[in-house]
Amino acid sequence: MKRVLIVDDAAFMRNVLKTILENGGFEVVGEAQNGAIGVKKYEELNPDLVTMDITMPEMDGISALKEIKKIDSNAKVVMISSMGQEAMIRESVTAGAKSFVVKPFNENIVIKTLTNLF
């Protein structure tokens, strides 16, 4: 079972993603409410995959992605974005994101996107 860390500042979104992932056969090993905590949890938990919101307080998702890639160049990070964030999605892919998912979530697309990384 693939181990996932969810990084999103909205508790509601973390809960929605957690339910989708667990229903899809993933194990959610941790959650973080901003990028800075996400980077620390990545080091502690060494997950197989990270879902990373782009817009968060303290440290945004793109900055956190860059820090995680410094720790582990093979890290699999999927960016979570809202509609209209195309420029940020391009920047995150350039910074090493493996893929992205757009809010609002379609459960099948989330599972397919994450499963295709393995």
N, C-alpha and C positions, 0 to 999 in steps of 0.2 A: 504494500500500500504506500503510495507516494505521500510524503509529509509536506504540509504547506504552512507557511507563515502569512497571515493576512495583515496588511498595513493600510489602515484607513482611519481618518479622524472621526468619522461618523459611526457611532456604535450600531446604529440601525443597519448601515451598509455592511459592517463586519458580520452582523448576525445573518443577513440575507446571504452573503457569500459563504459563510460557514455552513449554512443549511444546504445550499446548492452543492458545495464541494463534498460534504459528507454523504449526501444522497448519491453523488456521482462516484463514490468509492475512494475519495481522498481522505487523509487524516489531517485535521487541522491541529498543528502542534503548538501554535501560539498566535497571539494577536498583539498589534501595537497601534497606538492612536496618533503617532506622527513618525516622520522619517528617522529622527534621531533614535527613538526607542526601537524602531524597526531594525536599524543597523546593529544595535546592541543585541537584540533578540536573534538576529541572523547569526552573529558570532556564537551565542550561547547554544542555539538549537540546531544549527546546521541543517536547515530544511532542504528538501529536494527542489522546492519551488517557492517563490514569493509572489503574492499579488500585491501591487503597490499603487495606491491612489496617487494622482499627480499633485493635486492641490491640497496641502495640509499646512497647519501652523508649525512653527519651530524649525522644521526641516522639510522642504517639499520632496515629492517623490523622485524627481529627477536627480536632486542632490543626493538623496539616500541611495538611489540606484548606483550612482558613480562611486559612493563609498563602499557599497557592497561589492562592486566589481573590483575595487582595489584589494579587498579581503580575499575574494574568490573570483578569478577571471572567468570561471566556468558557471557562475551562478545563473540560475534560470529565474528571471524576473519578468512578470507579465504586468504591464501597466494598465491601470483602470482609469478611464477618463470619461468626462461628460461630453455630450455632443458639442461641437464647436471648438474643441481643443486640438485640432489637426496639427498645428505648428508644434505644440508641446509633445504630441505623439511622435512626430518626426524626430524631434530633439532626443526623446527618450530612446528611440530605436538606434539612433546614431551613438548614443551613450552606452548601448549594450543590451537594451531590453529585447527579449526574445519574441514578444508579441504584445498585443493589447486587446482589451475588451472595453466596449463602450457602454456606459450607463444610459438608460435603464437596462438591466441585465435580461438576456434571454438565456434561460437555464441550459438549453442544449448547446448554444454557442459557447458559453463559458466552459462547459465540460469538454467539448470538442477541441477548443483552443488549447486548454491545458493538457489534455491527453495527447495531442499531436506533438508536444514537446519531448515525449519519451519514446 
